[in-house]
Amino acid sequence: MKRRAATAAMLLAVSLPAARVGARTFRETFERPITRPIGDALAASIGRSLPLTAASAGITFSFDKETQVFERETDILGQVFLERPRPLGRGKWNLSASYQWVRIDTLDGRDLDALSDTRFPIIDPRNGRPFTVPRFGLDLATHQVTTSLTYGATADLDLNLTVPVLYSTFESRVIFRDAATGREQRAHVRASSTGVGDLFLRGKQRFAHGRWGDVAAGLVLRVPTGNEDDFQGTGAWEVAPMLYAATPSVAVGSRVRVQAYANGGIDVDAGDVERSEGRLGIGVDGAVAERLTVAVAVLGREPFAGIAPPGFFDVTRVDPRTGRRFRAPVLGFDRGRANPYDLSLGGRVDLWRDTVFGFVNVLLPLDRAGFRSDVIPLIGLEAAF
């Protein structure tokens, strides 16, 4: 009995940490040979999966040549995650604050809280004994408050500073079993972290305006101020040249106007170009009586490469029937490219004198590739002055 207990304890020490004792970050809870790649994958993926609200204001101002002042446009932007090419207006400011909740629910369509690895036992790299993982459950939730400040530098140029603050909670519950003795051991980790996420500096220059619509060029600089090891940032400088376009607003009936938008560009990772990805989005606004605008959009990301190199998640296994040893990914992790697409539903409403606006939004996944959240709700306020 003592020998079995010692063997089980050794399996626990090698494969998973029993608690977060001495660990300073979420990622350090995975610092074991078998689970380290999982922590690395989370650190590389979660920071990019946190949605970023658009820098564009809910309303804009245009210069009236007769009055020689900037006057508010009649339409209200409903899109929360798509940029509009129309600038805010020279000398104008827009301040917004939003809250969103992101809980990672699935991995390639599987419940992240109920992963398992039991078909072919994993070989302990230290003592050569086989073990299985009947349960590997992860729970990662992020509460994000984002403050965004936009300034109209010229009639066609907007500048923006966006700062997110995150409170993240992390929990893992693991059961693993000695394949030879059947003895089980359990590990439970619970931790939380609060910090500033990655900072964003954004600029937008409109270069086309006419009867067919507006077009603007944008540039987004991501500053790695977030803690990658607590899954609150990417850990890399990124620059994204973007293109924003919109059709003219078209009347549909006496009280409704419709306008379409498109965004596209490349998010370039300055430290590792292979981790770069394409960004795209298309959407439609429906404005009702100049006071309420509802919006729908499809948002997508197209990574240049998979989340890890070949063999990154592979562990040595044994076939109990034949004794044959081979290598295969732990927990069935797929290192290939995840191309997440989301449906965005939301809108804006004028709350007070064309100055204070409220907005709500929800993101719903259109696929199950990679680490995904079933739903991401968002609510916020903004003021233009």
N, C-alpha and C positions, 0 to 999 in steps of 0.2 A: 504493500500500500504506500509506504514512504517513497519507494522508487517511482510509482505512478504519479504521485503528487509532485515530485521533483521534476519529472518529465513534463507534466502539464504546466508547471510554473515556468519552465524554460521556454516552452512554446509561447506562452503569454509574453515573456520578455522579448522574444525575438520578433514576433509577428505584430503585436499591437501594444501600445502603452496602456497600463492599467488606470492611469489618472493623469491629470495635467500637472502633477507635482513638478515644479522646477521649469516647466515649459512657459515661455514668455509669449508665444504667438500660437494661433490656430495651426499653422503649418508645422510647428515643432511637435504637435501631438502625433504626427505621422512619421517621425524620424526613426523608422525601423526598416530593415531591408525590404520586407514584403510590401509595406504600406507607403513608403516614401514617395513612389511615383504618383500615388493618388493625391497626396498633399500638393505635389508639384503641379499636377493637372488642375486642381482647384485654384491654386494661386494664379496660374496662367489664364484661366477661363473666366472666373467670377468677376474680376474687375472690369472686363470688357462687356459682360452681360448686363451690367447695371445701366438702365436706360438714362439718357441725358435729354432733358427738355430743350426745346429749341430756344435760340437767343432772340428770335423775332418777337416783337411786341404784339399784344392782342389788337392794338389799333395803330394807325400811322397818321402822319400829318403831311399835307402837301401845301406848297407855297401858292398863295393866291396873289396874282400880279396886281389885281385891282386894289385889294386892301393892304397889300404889302406885309401880310402876316401868314404864318402857317396855320391852316385850319384842319380840323379833324376830318379824316375820311369817314364816310358813312358806314362802311363795312367793318365787321369785327372778325378777326382771324380765329377760327375754331381749332385749327391744328395745334397740338401740343408738342409733337415730336418731329414735325416737318418745318423747315425754314421757308419763309416767303421771301421773294426777291425784292419786294417793295421796302424801302428804308423807313426808319422811324420818323425822320425829319430833323433838319439841322437845329442843334441846340436843345433838342428834346431828350428827356430821360424816361426810362422805364425800369421800374424795380419790381421784381417778382420773388415770391417765396412759395415753395411747394413741398409737399410731403408725399413720399411713395414707400410702399412696402413690397419687398422682393423676397420671396421664400422659394428656394430651390427645391423643387418637388421630385423631379424625375431625372434619370440618366438614360438616354436613348430609349425613352418610353417606359422604363422600369421605375418602380417606386424607390426613391433614394433611401427611404427609411427601412426598406426590406430587401436589400441586396443579399445574395448568398453565393457560395462557391463550394459545392459539395460533390459534384459528379466525379472528378478526378482529384484525389488528395494532393496537396501542395507539399513539397519536400522542404523541411526545415533546413535552411542553408548552413546552420551551425552544427547540428547533430545528425542530420540525415533522416529524421523521423517524419512520417507523413501526418498531416492534419488537414481538416476541412473547416470551412467557415459557414455554419448554418445560418448565421445572420450577421450582416454588416450594415447597420443603419446609421445614416447621417441626416442631420437636420441643420440647415443653415438659413437664417433669416436676417435681412438687413432693413433697418428703418433709416430712410435717407431724407434729410431736410436740405433742400437746395436753394441757395440764394443767387439770383441772377440780376446783374445791372447792365443795362444797355444805354449807350449814348449815341445820339445822332451827330457825328462829327461834321458832316456836310449834308447837303441835300440828298446825296447818293451813297454815303458811307456810314455804316454803323460799326461801333466797337462794343465788345461785350466782355465782362468778367463773370465767371460762374464758379461758385465755391460750394461743394456738397459737404455736409457733415453726416457721418454715418455711425449708427449704433448697431453692431452685429452680434448675433448670438449663434453659438456653435455647440452641437451636441452629437455624440456618437455612442451607440450601443452595439456591442459586438459579442457574439457567442462563437467560440471556436472549439473544435473537438479533436482529440487525439484519435487518429484513424485506427491505431492498433488497440487501444484500451477502451475507447468510447468515452473517456472522461472529458467533461466540459469545463471550460473556464469562461468567465464573463468580464468584460471591460466596459467601463462607463466614463465618458469624458463630457464635462459641461464647462463652457467658458463664454465670456463676452468681451467685447472690445468697442471703445468709442474713439473716433478720430476723424480728422479731416481727410476727405477723399482726394482724388486727383483734381487739380485745379485746371480750368479751361480758359484760354484767351481766344476770342473769336472776332473775326472781322468779316464784313460783307460789303461789297462794292457793286452797285447796280450799274450795268453798262448798256442795257437796252430797255427802252420803254416806249410803247406805242399801241396801236390798235390791236396787235396780235398778242399783247401781253407783256410781261416783264421777265428779264433774265439778269441774274447777278452771279458774281464769282465770290466764293467764300474761302476763308482759310481758318483752320482750327488747330490750335497748339495745345497739346495735353502735357501738363507738367506733373511728373510723378511724385506728388506730395503725399499720396495715400500709401498705407502700409500694405504691400503686396502679401506679406506673410500672414496678415489677418484678413486677406481676401477683400481688401478695401481699395485696391489700386492695381495698376498693371506693372509698376516697377520700371517703366520705360518712357522715354520721351517719344511723343508721337506728333506727327504733323499731317493734316488732312486737307488737301486742296479739294474744294467742292464746287458744284454748280447747282444753282437754284433757279427754277422756272415756274411761271404761273400763267394761266390763261386769263383773259379779261373776265370780269364778273358778268354773268348772263342772267337776265330776269326770267323767272319761271312763274308765271302768274303775277298777281299784283303785289304780293308781300314776300316772295321768296326769291333769293338770288343764289346762283351756283357758281363756284369757281374751282378749278382743278390746279393741283400743284405736283411738282416732281423735283426730287433731290437725287444727286448722284456724286460719287467721288471715291477717293482711295485714302484710307487711313494707313499711313506709312509708319512702321515701327523703326525708329532711328537706330536702335541697337541690333535688331535682327529683322531684316527685310522680309524673310520668309514668314514672319508672324503678322505681316500686314494683311489687310482685308479690304474688300470693296464694300461700300455702303450705298444703299439705294432706298428710295421710298416714293410712293405715289399716293395721292389722296384727293378727296373732294370735300369742299365746305358747302353747307347749305345755310345761308343767313336768313333769319326770319324777323321781319319788321325792324331791322337795324338795332336789335337789342339782344338777340340770342343767335348763336351760330353753332350748329352741330357739325361734326366732322367724322370722316372715316378715312383710314389710310392703311396701306400695307407697307411694312418696314422690313428690310432684309440686310443680312450681312453675308459676304462671300469671302471666307478666309483663303489666303493663298496656299496654305498647307494644313496638314492635320495638327491636332493639339500636341503631338509628341512624335519623335522619330520612330522608325520601325523597331519593334522589340522592347519598347520602353516599359510596357506593363507586363512583359512576359515573366513567368516564374516556372521553376522546374516542377514537374508533376510526375505521377506514376499511375499507370493503369492497373488497378487491383487484380484484374483477371489474368493479365499476361506478365506483369512486372515490368513492362516497357516504360522507359522514362522519356519524357518529351517536354517541350516548353509551350506555354499558352498564356494569354493575358489573365491576370488576377481579376476575379469578379466579372470577367467578360468585358473589361474596358476596351472600347474601340478607340484606337489612336488616330483614325481617319478624320477627314474634314467634317465639321459640323456646320451646316448652312442654315442658321436659324431665321425663320420668317415669322412675323407677328402681325396680328390685326389690331389696329388702334381705333378705339371708339371714344368719342368725348365731345367737348365743346366749351364755349365761353359764354358768359352772360354779363351784361352791363349792370353793375350793382348800385353805382352811385355817380350821377352827373357826368357820364362819359369819362370818368377819371379812375374809378376803382372797378376792377373786373374780377370775377371768379371763374375758375376753370376746373373741370374734372375730366378724368380719362381712365381708361382701363386697357391694358394690353393683354391679348389672348394669343397663345401660341398656335401657329398654323402647321407645325411639325413637332417632332419629338427628338430631334438630333441634339446630342450633347447634353449638358446640364441645362435644365429648363425649369421655368416657373409656370404653374398652371394659370395664374392670373396675377397681374401687377396693377393694383389700383393707385391712383394719384389724385390729389386735390391741392388747389393752390389759389393764391390771390396775387394780383398785380396792380400797380398804380402807374399811370402815365402823367408826366408833368413837364 
